[in-house]
Amino acid sequence: MKKDIHPKVNDLVVKCSCGNTIETISTSAELHVAICSACHPFYTGKQKILDTAGRVERFRQKYAKKAADQGQKKQPRTVTID
């Protein structure tokens, strides 16, 4: 192997905005993240639905109507020929 071509690996503390810290190694000096496994909704099981202007409710109403319509059978057309 060639000498002095690899970057120096340092101990690193990753700091999350929630206050959680994770110790690892990296070539970076420091790392700040906005979200981590301690505060991410996927890992915590606490999902937040931000309903801006009732979009989620309108979506549910729209597809509830379609599901109800599909449950009803349409009457066949009758044609009278004179």
C-alpha positions as CSV (number, residue, x, y, z in Angstrom):
1,M,0.0,0.0,0.0
2,K,1.1,3.5,-0.7
3,K,1.9,5.6,2.4
4,D,0.2,9.0,3.2
5,I,-2.6,8.7,0.6
6,H,-5.5,7.9,3.0
7,P,-7.4,10.6,4.9
8,K,-7.0,10.8,8.6
9,V,-9.8,9.1,10.6
10,N,-11.0,11.0,13.7
11,D,-13.4,10.2,16.5
12,L,-16.6,12.0,15.8
13,V,-19.6,13.0,17.9
14,V,-22.8,13.4,15.8
15,K,-25.1,16.0,17.4
16,C,-28.8,16.0,16.7
17,S,-31.1,19.0,17.2
18,C,-33.1,17.0,19.7
19,G,-30.0,16.8,21.9
20,N,-29.1,13.2,21.2
21,T,-25.4,12.4,20.6
22,I,-23.9,9.5,18.7
23,E,-20.2,8.5,18.8
24,T,-18.6,7.2,15.6
25,I,-15.5,7.6,13.5
26,S,-15.2,9.7,10.3
27,T,-12.9,11.8,8.2
28,S,-15.1,14.8,9.0
29,A,-14.3,17.1,12.0
30,E,-17.9,17.5,13.3
31,L,-21.4,16.7,12.2
32,H,-24.7,18.3,13.2
33,V,-28.0,16.7,12.0
34,A,-31.6,17.8,12.1
35,I,-33.1,14.4,12.8
36,C,-31.8,11.1,14.2
37,S,-33.1,7.7,15.1
38,A,-34.0,8.9,18.6
39,C,-36.5,11.5,17.2
40,H,-37.5,10.3,13.8
41,P,-41.2,9.2,13.6
42,F,-40.4,6.0,11.8
43,Y,-38.2,4.7,14.7
44,T,-40.3,6.2,17.5
45,G,-43.7,5.1,16.2
46,K,-45.1,8.6,16.7
47,Q,-46.2,9.8,13.3
48,K,-47.5,13.3,12.8
49,I,-49.8,14.2,9.9
50,L,-49.7,17.8,9.2
51,D,-53.1,18.6,7.7
52,T,-52.7,21.9,5.8
53,A,-56.0,23.3,4.6
54,G,-57.9,20.0,5.2
55,R,-56.1,18.1,2.4
56,V,-56.0,14.8,4.2
57,E,-59.7,15.0,5.1
58,R,-60.6,15.9,1.5
59,F,-58.6,13.0,0.2
60,R,-60.4,10.6,2.6
61,Q,-63.8,11.9,1.6
62,K,-63.0,11.6,-2.1
63,Y,-61.9,8.0,-1.9
64,A,-64.7,7.1,0.6
65,K,-67.2,8.1,-2.1
66,K,-65.5,6.0,-4.7
67,A,-65.4,2.9,-2.4
68,A,-69.1,3.3,-1.7
69,D,-69.9,3.7,-5.4
70,Q,-67.9,0.5,-6.2
71,G,-69.9,-1.4,-3.6
72,Q,-73.2,-0.7,-5.3
73,K,-74.0,-2.5,-8.5
74,K,-75.3,-0.5,-11.4
75,Q,-78.7,-1.4,-12.8
76,P,-78.6,-2.8,-16.4
77,R,-80.0,-0.5,-19.0
78,T,-83.3,-1.6,-20.6
79,V,-84.0,-0.7,-24.1
80,T,-87.5,-0.9,-25.6
81,I,-87.8,-1.3,-29.4
82,D,-91.1,-0.3,-31.0
